[in-house]
């Protein structure tokens, strides 16, 4: 039974990682695509332009969603710590 709980917690942790990393990755992808289209249309070949825009977009996304992201991690951690005394090998 102990191994099943470990598998379940591992699955939940990996799912939480996917959910929490999704918004910044999607924002970076969208802004990268928009900047790439803009650069192709205007023939600007500046490498730092794409990086700077994506960096600011991801930072703003993390600022806006920081409370929710932190709440999800705290909820998962409190679930693990509250169930810790019940686990027996």
PDB file of N, CA, C and O in Angstrom, chain B, residues numbered from 101:
ATOM      1  N   UNK B 101       0.823  -1.192   0.000  1.00  0.00           N
ATOM      2  CA  UNK B 101       0.000   0.000   0.000  1.00  0.00           C
ATOM      3  C   UNK B 101       0.869   1.259   0.000  1.00  0.00           C
ATOM      4  O   UNK B 101       0.475   2.287  -0.552  1.00  0.00           O
ATOM      5  N   UNK B 102       2.034   1.179   0.611  1.00  0.00           N
ATOM      6  CA  UNK B 102       2.914   2.341   0.688  1.00  0.00           C
ATOM      7  C   UNK B 102       3.404   2.760  -0.698  1.00  0.00           C
ATOM      8  O   UNK B 102       3.514   3.952  -0.983  1.00  0.00           O
ATOM      9  N   UNK B 103       3.700   1.780  -1.564  1.00  0.00           N
ATOM     10  CA  UNK B 103       4.163   2.101  -2.915  1.00  0.00           C
ATOM     11  C   UNK B 103       3.064   2.761  -3.738  1.00  0.00           C
ATOM     12  O   UNK B 103       3.343   3.644  -4.549  1.00  0.00           O
ATOM     13  N   UNK B 104       1.828   2.345  -3.540  1.00  0.00           N
ATOM     14  CA  UNK B 104       0.722   2.984  -4.256  1.00  0.00           C
ATOM     15  C   UNK B 104       0.581   4.453  -3.874  1.00  0.00           C
ATOM     16  O   UNK B 104       0.290   5.293  -4.726  1.00  0.00           O
ATOM     17  N   UNK B 105       0.787   4.763  -2.602  1.00  0.00           N
ATOM     18  CA  UNK B 105       0.720   6.155  -2.166  1.00  0.00           C
ATOM     19  C   UNK B 105       1.858   6.969  -2.766  1.00  0.00           C
ATOM     20  O   UNK B 105       1.668   8.127  -3.137  1.00  0.00           O
ATOM     21  N   UNK B 106       3.033   6.370  -2.862  1.00  0.00           N
ATOM     22  CA  UNK B 106       4.167   7.061  -3.479  1.00  0.00           C
ATOM     23  C   UNK B 106       3.887   7.326  -4.952  1.00  0.00           C
ATOM     24  O   UNK B 106       4.167   8.416  -5.450  1.00  0.00           O
ATOM     25  N   UNK B 107       3.344   6.347  -5.646  1.00  0.00           N
ATOM     26  CA  UNK B 107       3.010   6.531  -7.058  1.00  0.00           C
ATOM     27  C   UNK B 107       1.958   7.623  -7.234  1.00  0.00           C
ATOM     28  O   UNK B 107       2.048   8.446  -8.144  1.00  0.00           O
ATOM     29  N   UNK B 108       0.969   7.619  -6.360  1.00  0.00           N
ATOM     30  CA  UNK B 108      -0.088   8.621  -6.451  1.00  0.00           C
ATOM     31  C   UNK B 108       0.458  10.026  -6.182  1.00  0.00           C
ATOM     32  O   UNK B 108       0.103  10.970  -6.887  1.00  0.00           O
ATOM     33  N   UNK B 109       1.311  10.171  -5.175  1.00  0.00           N
ATOM     34  CA  UNK B 109       1.892  11.479  -4.878  1.00  0.00           C
ATOM     35  C   UNK B 109       2.813  11.949  -5.995  1.00  0.00           C
ATOM     36  O   UNK B 109       2.849  13.137  -6.316  1.00  0.00           O
ATOM     37  N   UNK B 110       3.555  11.025  -6.584  1.00  0.00           N
ATOM     38  CA  UNK B 110       4.420  11.382  -7.703  1.00  0.00           C
ATOM     39  C   UNK B 110       3.592  11.858  -8.887  1.00  0.00           C
ATOM     40  O   UNK B 110       3.939  12.843  -9.539  1.00  0.00           O
ATOM     41  N   UNK B 111       2.507  11.164  -9.160  1.00  0.00           N
ATOM     42  CA  UNK B 111       1.606  11.564 -10.243  1.00  0.00           C
ATOM     43  C   UNK B 111       1.025  12.951  -9.972  1.00  0.00           C
ATOM     44  O   UNK B 111       0.986  13.794 -10.868  1.00  0.00           O
ATOM     45  N   UNK B 112       0.574  13.186  -8.743  1.00  0.00           N
ATOM     46  CA  UNK B 112       0.000  14.485  -8.399  1.00  0.00           C
ATOM     47  C   UNK B 112       1.040  15.598  -8.493  1.00  0.00           C
ATOM     48  O   UNK B 112       0.730  16.706  -8.930  1.00  0.00           O
ATOM     49  N   UNK B 113       2.280  15.300  -8.081  1.00  0.00           N
ATOM     50  CA  UNK B 113       3.338  16.307  -8.149  1.00  0.00           C
ATOM     51  C   UNK B 113       3.674  16.651  -9.596  1.00  0.00           C
ATOM     52  O   UNK B 113       3.846  17.823  -9.930  1.00  0.00           O
ATOM     53  N   UNK B 114       3.767  15.645 -10.451  1.00  0.00           N
ATOM     54  CA  UNK B 114       4.064  15.909 -11.860  1.00  0.00           C
ATOM     55  C   UNK B 114       2.921  16.653 -12.542  1.00  0.00           C
ATOM     56  O   UNK B 114       3.158  17.526 -13.378  1.00  0.00           O
ATOM     57  N   UNK B 115       1.697  16.315 -12.192  1.00  0.00           N
ATOM     58  CA  UNK B 115       0.547  17.029 -12.745  1.00  0.00           C
ATOM     59  C   UNK B 115       0.541  18.486 -12.284  1.00  0.00           C
ATOM     60  O   UNK B 115       0.228  19.387 -13.062  1.00  0.00           O
ATOM     61  N   UNK B 116       0.887  18.714 -11.021  1.00  0.00           N
ATOM     62  CA  UNK B 116       0.961  20.076 -10.499  1.00  0.00           C
ATOM     63  C   UNK B 116       2.049  20.870 -11.217  1.00  0.00           C
ATOM     64  O   UNK B 116       1.862  22.050 -11.514  1.00  0.00           O
ATOM     65  N   UNK B 117       3.177  20.234 -11.495  1.00  0.00           N
ATOM     66  CA  UNK B 117       4.250  20.907 -12.232  1.00  0.00           C
ATOM     67  C   UNK B 117       3.771  21.313 -13.618  1.00  0.00           C
ATOM     68  O   UNK B 117       4.046  22.425 -14.070  1.00  0.00           O
ATOM     69  N   UNK B 118       3.062  20.424 -14.291  1.00  0.00           N
ATOM     70  CA  UNK B 118       2.550  20.753 -15.626  1.00  0.00           C
ATOM     71  C   UNK B 118       1.549  21.900 -15.579  1.00  0.00           C
ATOM     72  O   UNK B 118       1.575  22.787 -16.433  1.00  0.00           O
ATOM     73  N   UNK B 119       0.671  21.884 -14.586  1.00  0.00           N
ATOM     74  CA  UNK B 119      -0.345  22.930 -14.473  1.00  0.00           C
ATOM     75  C   UNK B 119       0.297  24.277 -14.142  1.00  0.00           C
ATOM     76  O   UNK B 119      -0.091  25.300 -14.706  1.00  0.00           O
ATOM     77  N   UNK B 120       1.270  24.284 -13.237  1.00  0.00           N
ATOM     78  CA  UNK B 120       1.876  25.542 -12.816  1.00  0.00           C
ATOM     79  C   UNK B 120       2.834  26.115 -13.853  1.00  0.00           C
ATOM     80  O   UNK B 120       3.002  27.332 -13.930  1.00  0.00           O
ATOM     81  N   UNK B 121       3.457  25.266 -14.641  1.00  0.00           N
ATOM     82  CA  UNK B 121       4.391  25.776 -15.650  1.00  0.00           C
ATOM     83  C   UNK B 121       3.693  26.119 -16.959  1.00  0.00           C
ATOM     84  O   UNK B 121       4.300  26.735 -17.836  1.00  0.00           O
ATOM     85  N   UNK B 122       2.452  25.739 -17.105  1.00  0.00           N
ATOM     86  CA  UNK B 122       1.723  25.985 -18.342  1.00  0.00           C
ATOM     87  C   UNK B 122       1.539  27.451 -18.697  1.00  0.00           C
ATOM     88  O   UNK B 122       1.894  27.845 -19.808  1.00  0.00           O
ATOM     89  N   UNK B 123       0.999  28.284 -17.802  1.00  0.00           N
ATOM     90  CA  UNK B 123       0.771  29.687 -18.172  1.00  0.00           C
ATOM     91  C   UNK B 123       2.033  30.446 -18.594  1.00  0.00           C
ATOM     92  O   UNK B 123       1.995  31.117 -19.624  1.00  0.00           O
ATOM     93  N   UNK B 124       3.152  30.378 -17.856  1.00  0.00           N
ATOM     94  CA  UNK B 124       4.338  31.101 -18.337  1.00  0.00           C
ATOM     95  C   UNK B 124       4.866  30.578 -19.671  1.00  0.00           C
ATOM     96  O   UNK B 124       5.333  31.357 -20.503  1.00  0.00           O
ATOM     97  N   UNK B 125       4.795  29.278 -19.876  1.00  0.00           N
ATOM     98  CA  UNK B 125       5.280  28.718 -21.142  1.00  0.00           C
ATOM     99  C   UNK B 125       4.385  29.152 -22.295  1.00  0.00           C
ATOM    100  O   UNK B 125       4.881  29.510 -23.363  1.00  0.00           O
ATOM    101  N   UNK B 126       3.073  29.124 -22.089  1.00  0.00           N
ATOM    102  CA  UNK B 126       2.153  29.557 -23.144  1.00  0.00           C
ATOM    103  C   UNK B 126       2.316  31.039 -23.467  1.00  0.00           C
ATOM    104  O   UNK B 126       2.292  31.423 -24.636  1.00  0.00           O
ATOM    105  N   UNK B 127       2.480  31.870 -22.448  1.00  0.00           N
ATOM    106  CA  UNK B 127       2.675  33.304 -22.676  1.00  0.00           C
ATOM    107  C   UNK B 127       3.972  33.544 -23.436  1.00  0.00           C
ATOM    108  O   UNK B 127       4.011  34.354 -24.362  1.00  0.00           O
ATOM    109  N   UNK B 128       5.023  32.847 -23.051  1.00  0.00           N
ATOM    110  CA  UNK B 128       6.300  32.985 -23.751  1.00  0.00           C
ATOM    111  C   UNK B 128       6.186  32.549 -25.204  1.00  0.00           C
ATOM    112  O   UNK B 128       6.753  33.183 -26.094  1.00  0.00           O
ATOM    113  N   UNK B 129       5.461  31.478 -25.442  1.00  0.00           N
ATOM    114  CA  UNK B 129       5.296  30.984 -26.804  1.00  0.00           C
ATOM    115  C   UNK B 129       4.494  31.975 -27.655  1.00  0.00           C
ATOM    116  O   UNK B 129       4.861  32.246 -28.799  1.00  0.00           O
ATOM    117  N   UNK B 130       3.415  32.509 -27.110  1.00  0.00           N
ATOM    118  CA  UNK B 130       2.578  33.443 -27.865  1.00  0.00           C
ATOM    119  C   UNK B 130       3.347  34.728 -28.180  1.00  0.00           C
ATOM    120  O   UNK B 130       3.339  35.198 -29.318  1.00  0.00           O
ATOM    121  N   UNK B 131       4.011  35.294 -27.168  1.00  0.00           N
ATOM    122  CA  UNK B 131       4.746  36.530 -27.414  1.00  0.00           C
ATOM    123  C   UNK B 131       5.949  36.297 -28.322  1.00  0.00           C
ATOM    124  O   UNK B 131       6.291  37.171 -29.118  1.00  0.00           O
ATOM    125  N   UNK B 132       6.589  35.152 -28.221  1.00  0.00           N
ATOM    126  CA  UNK B 132       7.680  34.824 -29.138  1.00  0.00           C
ATOM    127  C   UNK B 132       7.202  34.739 -30.572  1.00  0.00           C
ATOM    128  O   UNK B 132       7.877  35.213 -31.486  1.00  0.00           O
ATOM    129  N   UNK B 133       6.041  34.138 -30.774  1.00  0.00           N
ATOM    130  CA  UNK B 133       5.472  34.038 -32.117  1.00  0.00           C
ATOM    131  C   UNK B 133       5.093  35.413 -32.661  1.00  0.00           C
ATOM    132  O   UNK B 133       5.356  35.717 -33.824  1.00  0.00           O
ATOM    133  N   UNK B 134       4.476  36.244 -31.819  1.00  0.00           N
ATOM    134  CA  UNK B 134       4.099  37.585 -32.264  1.00  0.00           C
ATOM    135  C   UNK B 134       5.320  38.424 -32.627  1.00  0.00           C
ATOM    136  O   UNK B 134       5.309  39.130 -33.635  1.00  0.00           O
ATOM    137  N   UNK B 135       6.359  38.351 -31.822  1.00  0.00           N
ATOM    138  CA  UNK B 135       7.577  39.102 -32.120  1.00  0.00           C
ATOM    139  C   UNK B 135       8.246  38.555 -33.371  1.00  0.00           C
ATOM    140  O   UNK B 135       8.781  39.328 -34.166  1.00  0.00           O
ATOM    141  N   UNK B 136       8.228  37.252 -33.564  1.00  0.00           N
ATOM    142  CA  UNK B 136       8.820  36.662 -34.766  1.00  0.00           C
ATOM    143  C   UNK B 136       8.074  37.111 -36.019  1.00  0.00           C
ATOM    144  O   UNK B 136       8.698  37.396 -37.041  1.00  0.00           O
ATOM    145  N   UNK B 137       6.752  37.177 -35.949  1.00  0.00           N
ATOM    146  CA  UNK B 137       5.970  37.664 -37.092  1.00  0.00           C
ATOM    147  C   UNK B 137       6.284  39.136 -37.352  1.00  0.00           C
ATOM    148  O   UNK B 137       6.441  39.547 -38.502  1.00  0.00           O
ATOM    149  N   UNK B 138       6.377  39.928 -36.285  1.00  0.00           N
ATOM    150  CA  UNK B 138       6.725  41.344 -36.431  1.00  0.00           C
ATOM    151  C   UNK B 138       8.115  41.505 -37.039  1.00  0.00           C
ATOM    152  O   UNK B 138       8.310  42.337 -37.925  1.00  0.00           O
ATOM    153  N   UNK B 139       9.074  40.721 -36.574  1.00  0.00           N
ATOM    154  CA  UNK B 139      10.430  40.808 -37.111  1.00  0.00           C
ATOM    155  C   UNK B 139      10.486  40.377 -38.573  1.00  0.00           C
ATOM    156  O   UNK B 139      11.227  40.961 -39.363  1.00  0.00           O
ATOM    157  N   UNK B 140       9.722  39.380 -38.929  1.00  0.00           N
ATOM    158  CA  UNK B 140       9.709  38.937 -40.325  1.00  0.00           C
ATOM    159  C   UNK B 140       9.056  39.982 -41.224  1.00  0.00           C
ATOM    160  O   UNK B 140       9.487  40.188 -42.358  1.00  0.00           O
ATOM    161  N   UNK B 141       8.018  40.636 -40.718  1.00  0.00           N
ATOM    162  CA  UNK B 141       7.322  41.640 -41.526  1.00  0.00           C
ATOM    163  C   UNK B 141       8.157  42.903 -41.712  1.00  0.00           C
ATOM    164  O   UNK B 141       8.114  43.525 -42.773  1.00  0.00           O
ATOM    165  N   UNK B 142       8.911  43.282 -40.690  1.00  0.00           N
ATOM    166  CA  UNK B 142       9.698  44.518 -40.763  1.00  0.00           C
ATOM    167  C   UNK B 142      11.158  44.264 -41.102  1.00  0.00           C
ATOM    168  O   UNK B 142      11.924  45.218 -41.242  1.00  0.00           O
ATOM    169  N   UNK B 143      11.559  43.031 -41.237  1.00  0.00           N
ATOM    170  CA  UNK B 143      12.930  42.617 -41.545  1.00  0.00           C
ATOM    171  C   UNK B 143      13.929  43.099 -40.493  1.00  0.00           C
ATOM    172  O   UNK B 143      15.079  43.402 -40.811  1.00  0.00           O
ATOM    173  N   UNK B 144      13.486  43.166 -39.254  1.00  0.00           N
ATOM    174  CA  UNK B 144      14.384  43.470 -38.141  1.00  0.00           C
ATOM    175  C   UNK B 144      14.970  42.146 -37.662  1.00  0.00           C
ATOM    176  O   UNK B 144      14.226  41.212 -37.363  1.00  0.00           O
ATOM    177  N   UNK B 145      16.278  42.060 -37.588  1.00  0.00           N
ATOM    178  CA  UNK B 145      16.937  40.815 -37.202  1.00  0.00           C
ATOM    179  C   UNK B 145      17.644  40.951 -35.852  1.00  0.00           C
ATOM    180  O   UNK B 145      18.764  40.467 -35.688  1.00  0.00           O
ATOM    181  N   UNK B 146      17.014  41.588 -34.912  1.00  0.00           N
ATOM    182  CA  UNK B 146      17.598  41.788 -33.592  1.00  0.00           C
ATOM    183  C   UNK B 146      17.219  40.624 -32.677  1.00  0.00           C
ATOM    184  O   UNK B 146      16.036  40.387 -32.434  1.00  0.00           O
ATOM    185  N   UNK B 147      18.208  39.903 -32.174  1.00  0.00           N
ATOM    186  CA  UNK B 147      17.950  38.724 -31.344  1.00  0.00           C
ATOM    187  C   UNK B 147      17.438  39.088 -29.955  1.00  0.00           C
ATOM    188  O   UNK B 147      16.635  38.356 -29.377  1.00  0.00           O
ATOM    189  N   UNK B 148      17.898  40.210 -29.419  1.00  0.00           N
ATOM    190  CA  UNK B 148      17.510  40.563 -28.053  1.00  0.00           C
ATOM    191  C   UNK B 148      16.073  41.058 -27.971  1.00  0.00           C
ATOM    192  O   UNK B 148      15.487  41.049 -26.888  1.00  0.00           O
ATOM    193  N   UNK B 149      15.498  41.484 -29.070  1.00  0.00           N
ATOM    194  CA  UNK B 149      14.116  41.973 -29.057  1.00  0.00           C
ATOM    195  C   UNK B 149      13.149  40.870 -28.638  1.00  0.00           C
ATOM    196  O   UNK B 149      12.285  41.087 -27.789  1.00  0.00           O
ATOM    197  N   UNK B 150      13.292  39.714 -29.219  1.00  0.00           N
ATOM    198  CA  UNK B 150      12.413  38.590 -28.884  1.00  0.00           C
ATOM    199  C   UNK B 150      12.599  38.165 -27.434  1.00  0.00           C
ATOM    200  O   UNK B 150      11.626  37.913 -26.722  1.00  0.00           O
ATOM    201  N   UNK B 151      13.847  38.088 -27.004  1.00  0.00           N
ATOM    202  CA  UNK B 151      14.125  37.659 -25.632  1.00  0.00           C
ATOM    203  C   UNK B 151      13.562  38.649 -24.619  1.00  0.00           C
ATOM    204  O   UNK B 151      12.960  38.245 -23.625  1.00  0.00           O
ATOM    205  N   UNK B 152      13.754  39.941 -24.866  1.00  0.00           N
ATOM    206  CA  UNK B 152      13.308  40.966 -23.923  1.00  0.00           C
ATOM    207  C   UNK B 152      11.788  40.985 -23.790  1.00  0.00           C
ATOM    208  O   UNK B 152      11.259  41.066 -22.681  1.00  0.00           O
ATOM    209  N   UNK B 153      11.099  40.911 -24.903  1.00  0.00           N
ATOM    210  CA  UNK B 153       9.630  40.925 -24.864  1.00  0.00           C
ATOM    211  C   UNK B 153       9.105  39.696 -24.132  1.00  0.00           C
ATOM    212  O   UNK B 153       8.198  39.802 -23.307  1.00  0.00           O
ATOM    213  N   UNK B 154       9.671  38.533 -24.432  1.00  0.00           N
ATOM    214  CA  UNK B 154       9.215  37.310 -23.755  1.00  0.00           C
ATOM    215  C   UNK B 154       9.528  37.358 -22.270  1.00  0.00           C
ATOM    216  O   UNK B 154       8.721  36.914 -21.454  1.00  0.00           O
ATOM    217  N   UNK B 155      10.692  37.892 -21.906  1.00  0.00           N
ATOM    218  CA  UNK B 155      11.058  37.991 -20.496  1.00  0.00           C
ATOM    219  C   UNK B 155      10.063  38.863 -19.736  1.00  0.00           C
ATOM    220  O   UNK B 155       9.583  38.472 -18.672  1.00  0.00           O
ATOM    221  N   UNK B 156       9.754  40.030 -20.272  1.00  0.00           N
ATOM    222  CA  UNK B 156       8.794  40.912 -19.605  1.00  0.00           C
ATOM    223  C   UNK B 156       7.404  40.282 -19.535  1.00  0.00           C
ATOM    224  O   UNK B 156       6.711  40.417 -18.526  1.00  0.00           O
ATOM    225  N   UNK B 157       6.999  39.603 -20.587  1.00  0.00           N
ATOM    226  CA  UNK B 157       5.680  38.964 -20.588  1.00  0.00           C
ATOM    227  C   UNK B 157       5.598  37.865 -19.530  1.00  0.00           C
ATOM    228  O   UNK B 157       4.586  37.740 -18.840  1.00  0.00           O
ATOM    229  N   UNK B 158       6.658  37.073 -19.402  1.00  0.00           N
ATOM    230  CA  UNK B 158       6.658  35.999 -18.403  1.00  0.00           C
ATOM    231  C   UNK B 158       6.708  36.575 -16.993  1.00  0.00           C
ATOM    232  O   UNK B 158       6.031  36.069 -16.099  1.00  0.00           O
ATOM    233  N   UNK B 159       7.498  37.624 -16.780  1.00  0.00           N
ATOM    234  CA  UNK B 159       7.561  38.244 -15.452  1.00  0.00           C
ATOM    235  C   UNK B 159       6.199  38.815 -15.065  1.00  0.00           C
ATOM    236  O   UNK B 159       5.763  38.648 -13.926  1.00  0.00           O
ATOM    237  N   UNK B 160       5.530  39.478 -15.987  1.00  0.00           N
ATOM    238  CA  UNK B 160       4.197  40.019 -15.695  1.00  0.00           C
ATOM    239  C   UNK B 160       3.206  38.889 -15.416  1.00  0.00           C
ATOM    240  O   UNK B 160       2.359  39.006 -14.530  1.00  0.00           O
ATOM    241  N   UNK B 161       3.314  37.803 -16.170  1.00  0.00           N
ATOM    242  CA  UNK B 161       2.440  36.650 -15.927  1.00  0.00           C
ATOM    243  C   UNK B 161       2.678  36.073 -14.539  1.00  0.00           C
ATOM    244  O   UNK B 161       1.726  35.752 -13.828  1.00  0.00           O
ATOM    245  N   UNK B 162       3.940  35.941 -14.150  1.00  0.00           N
ATOM    246  CA  UNK B 162       4.248  35.399 -12.825  1.00  0.00           C
ATOM    247  C   UNK B 162       3.792  36.337 -11.714  1.00  0.00           C
ATOM    248  O   UNK B 162       3.365  35.878 -10.654  1.00  0.00           O
ATOM    249  N   UNK B 163       3.878  37.636 -11.943  1.00  0.00           N
ATOM    250  CA  UNK B 163       3.389  38.586 -10.939  1.00  0.00           C
ATOM    251  C   UNK B 163       1.871  38.474 -10.797  1.00  0.00           C
ATOM    252  O   UNK B 163       1.343  38.483  -9.685  1.00  0.00           O
ATOM    253  N   UNK B 164       1.178  38.368 -11.926  1.00  0.00           N
ATOM    254  CA  UNK B 164      -0.288  38.289 -11.877  1.00  0.00           C
ATOM    255  C   UNK B 164      -0.777  36.970 -11.291  1.00  0.00           C
ATOM    256  O   UNK B 164      -1.768  36.954 -10.562  1.00  0.00           O
ATOM    257  N   UNK B 165      -0.102  35.867 -11.595  1.00  0.00           N
ATOM    258  CA  UNK B 165      -0.560  34.552 -11.146  1.00  0.00           C
ATOM    259  C   UNK B 165       0.208  34.029  -9.935  1.00  0.00           C
ATOM    260  O   UNK B 165       0.001  32.890  -9.518  1.00  0.00           O
ATOM    261  N   UNK B 166       1.087  34.845  -9.372  1.00  0.00           N
ATOM    262  CA  UNK B 166       1.929  34.387  -8.274  1.00  0.00           C
ATOM    263  C   UNK B 166       1.154  33.890  -7.070  1.00  0.00           C
ATOM    264  O   UNK B 166       1.522  32.880  -6.471  1.00  0.00           O
ATOM    265  N   UNK B 167       0.096  34.579  -6.712  1.00  0.00           N
ATOM    266  CA  UNK B 167      -0.711  34.159  -5.569  1.00  0.00           C
ATOM    267  C   UNK B 167      -1.361  32.806  -5.788  1.00  0.00           C
ATOM    268  O   UNK B 167      -1.363  31.951  -4.902  1.00  0.00           O
ATOM    269  N   UNK B 168      -1.909  32.622  -6.973  1.00  0.00           N
ATOM    270  CA  UNK B 168      -2.548  31.342  -7.288  1.00  0.00           C
ATOM    271  C   UNK B 168      -1.517  30.223  -7.354  1.00  0.00           C
ATOM    272  O   UNK B 168      -1.756  29.126  -6.848  1.00  0.00           O
ATOM    273  N   UNK B 169      -0.362  30.494  -7.980  1.00  0.00           N
ATOM    274  CA  UNK B 169       0.682  29.472  -8.074  1.00  0.00           C
ATOM    275  C   UNK B 169       1.166  29.061  -6.684  1.00  0.00           C
ATOM    276  O   UNK B 169       1.330  27.876  -6.397  1.00  0.00           O
ATOM    277  N   UNK B 170       1.390  30.053  -5.829  1.00  0.00           N
ATOM    278  CA  UNK B 170       1.830  29.758  -4.472  1.00  0.00           C
ATOM    279  C   UNK B 170       0.790  29.002  -3.673  1.00  0.00           C
ATOM    280  O   UNK B 170       1.128  28.106  -2.900  1.00  0.00           O
ATOM    281  N   UNK B 171      -0.476  29.356  -3.852  1.00  0.00           N
ATOM    282  CA  UNK B 171      -1.552  28.666  -3.132  1.00  0.00           C
ATOM    283  C   UNK B 171      -1.625  27.198  -3.530  1.00  0.00           C
ATOM    284  O   UNK B 171      -1.875  26.339  -2.684  1.00  0.00           O
ATOM    285  N   UNK B 172      -1.411  26.903  -4.804  1.00  0.00           N
ATOM    286  CA  UNK B 172      -1.441  25.511  -5.258  1.00  0.00           C
ATOM    287  C   UNK B 172      -0.298  24.707  -4.643  1.00  0.00           C
ATOM    288  O   UNK B 172      -0.491  23.566  -4.224  1.00  0.00           O
ATOM    289  N   UNK B 173       0.888  25.304  -4.590  1.00  0.00           N
ATOM    290  CA  UNK B 173       2.038  24.603  -4.007  1.00  0.00           C
ATOM    291  C   UNK B 173       1.834  24.399  -2.509  1.00  0.00           C
ATOM    292  O   UNK B 173       2.128  23.325  -1.985  1.00  0.00           O
ATOM    293  N   UNK B 174       1.336  25.416  -1.821  1.00  0.00           N
ATOM    294  CA  UNK B 174       1.097  25.304  -0.380  1.00  0.00           C
ATOM    295  C   UNK B 174       0.019  24.266  -0.095  1.00  0.00           C
ATOM    296  O   UNK B 174       0.139  23.503   0.863  1.00  0.00           O
ATOM    297  N   UNK B 175      -1.020  24.225  -0.900  1.00  0.00           N
ATOM    298  CA  UNK B 175      -2.081  23.235  -0.732  1.00  0.00           C
ATOM    299  C   UNK B 175      -1.531  21.818  -0.896  1.00  0.00           C
ATOM    300  O   UNK B 175      -1.856  20.927  -0.112  1.00  0.00           O
ATOM    301  N   UNK B 176      -0.705  21.617  -1.908  1.00  0.00           N
ATOM    302  CA  UNK B 176      -0.117  20.294  -2.127  1.00  0.00           C
ATOM    303  C   UNK B 176       0.820  19.911  -0.976  1.00  0.00           C
ATOM    304  O   UNK B 176       0.796  18.775  -0.502  1.00  0.00           O
ATOM    305  N   UNK B 177       1.638  20.859  -0.533  1.00  0.00           N
ATOM    306  CA  UNK B 177       2.562  20.579   0.566  1.00  0.00           C
ATOM    307  C   UNK B 177       1.814  20.291   1.863  1.00  0.00           C
ATOM    308  O   UNK B 177       2.202  19.394   2.611  1.00  0.00           O
ATOM    309  N   UNK B 178       0.753  21.033   2.137  1.00  0.00           N
ATOM    310  CA  UNK B 178      -0.004  20.783   3.370  1.00  0.00           C
ATOM    311  C   UNK B 178      -0.707  19.430   3.319  1.00  0.00           C
ATOM    312  O   UNK B 178      -0.857  18.771   4.348  1.00  0.00           O
ATOM    313  N   UNK B 179      -1.138  19.013   2.132  1.00  0.00           N
ATOM    314  CA  UNK B 179      -1.730  17.684   1.987  1.00  0.00           C
ATOM    315  C   UNK B 179      -0.705  16.603   2.302  1.00  0.00           C
ATOM    316  O   UNK B 179      -1.011  15.632   2.995  1.00  0.00           O
ATOM    317  N   UNK B 180       0.490  16.770   1.801  1.00  0.00           N
ATOM    318  CA  UNK B 180       1.544  15.782   2.059  1.00  0.00           C
ATOM    319  C   UNK B 180       1.891  15.743   3.544  1.00  0.00           C
ATOM    320  O   UNK B 180       1.987  14.668   4.137  1.00  0.00           O
ATOM    321  N   UNK B 181       2.079  16.926   4.147  1.00  0.00           N
ATOM    322  CA  UNK B 181       2.473  16.957   5.555  1.00  0.00           C
ATOM    323  C   UNK B 181       1.362  16.479   6.484  1.00  0.00           C
ATOM    324  O   UNK B 181       1.647  15.895   7.530  1.00  0.00           O
ATOM    325  N   UNK B 182       0.112  16.713   6.125  1.00  0.00           N
ATOM    326  CA  UNK B 182      -0.979  16.249   6.985  1.00  0.00           C
ATOM    327  C   UNK B 182      -1.147  14.731   6.910  1.00  0.00           C
ATOM    328  O   UNK B 182      -1.574  14.108   7.882  1.00  0.00           O
ATOM    329  N   UNK B 183      -0.818  14.137   5.774  1.00  0.00           N
ATOM    330  CA  UNK B 183      -0.931  12.683   5.631  1.00  0.00           C
ATOM    331  C   UNK B 183       0.336  11.937   6.024  1.00  0.00           C
ATOM    332  O   UNK B 183       0.349  10.707   6.035  1.00  0.00           O
ATOM    333  N   UNK B 184       1.378  12.649   6.340  1.00  0.00           N
ATOM    334  CA  UNK B 184       2.654  12.012   6.645  1.00  0.00           C
ATOM    335  C   UNK B 184       2.591  11.028   7.818  1.00  0.00           C
ATOM    336  O   UNK B 184       3.177   9.951   7.714  1.00  0.00           O
ATOM    337  N   UNK B 185       1.912  11.342   8.930  1.00  0.00           N
ATOM    338  CA  UNK B 185       1.871  10.368  10.038  1.00  0.00           C
ATOM    339  C   UNK B 185       1.125   9.080   9.700  1.00  0.00           C
ATOM    340  O   UNK B 185       1.326   8.066  10.368  1.00  0.00           O
ATOM    341  N   UNK B 186       0.282   9.096   8.695  1.00  0.00           N
ATOM    342  CA  UNK B 186      -0.504   7.914   8.347  1.00  0.00           C
ATOM    343  C   UNK B 186       0.241   6.932   7.458  1.00  0.00           C
ATOM    344  O   UNK B 186      -0.222   5.809   7.262  1.00  0.00           O
ATOM    345  N   UNK B 187       1.378   7.330   6.921  1.00  0.00           N
ATOM    346  CA  UNK B 187       2.114   6.451   6.010  1.00  0.00           C
ATOM    347  C   UNK B 187       2.956   5.466   6.796  1.00  0.00           C
ATOM    348  O   UNK B 187       3.695   5.832   7.709  1.00  0.00           O
ATOM    349  N   UNK B 188       2.823   4.218   6.418  1.00  0.00           N
ATOM    350  CA  UNK B 188       3.608   3.167   7.064  1.00  0.00           C
ATOM    351  C   UNK B 188       4.199   2.286   5.981  1.00  0.00           C
ATOM    352  O   UNK B 188       3.486   1.867   5.070  1.00  0.00           O
ATOM    353  N   UNK B 189       5.483   1.997   6.063  1.00  0.00           N
ATOM    354  CA  UNK B 189       6.101   1.142   5.034  1.00  0.00           C
ATOM    355  C   UNK B 189       5.646  -0.295   5.107  1.00  0.00           C
ATOM    356  O   UNK B 189       6.083  -1.122   4.307  1.00  0.00           O
TER     357      UNK B 189
END
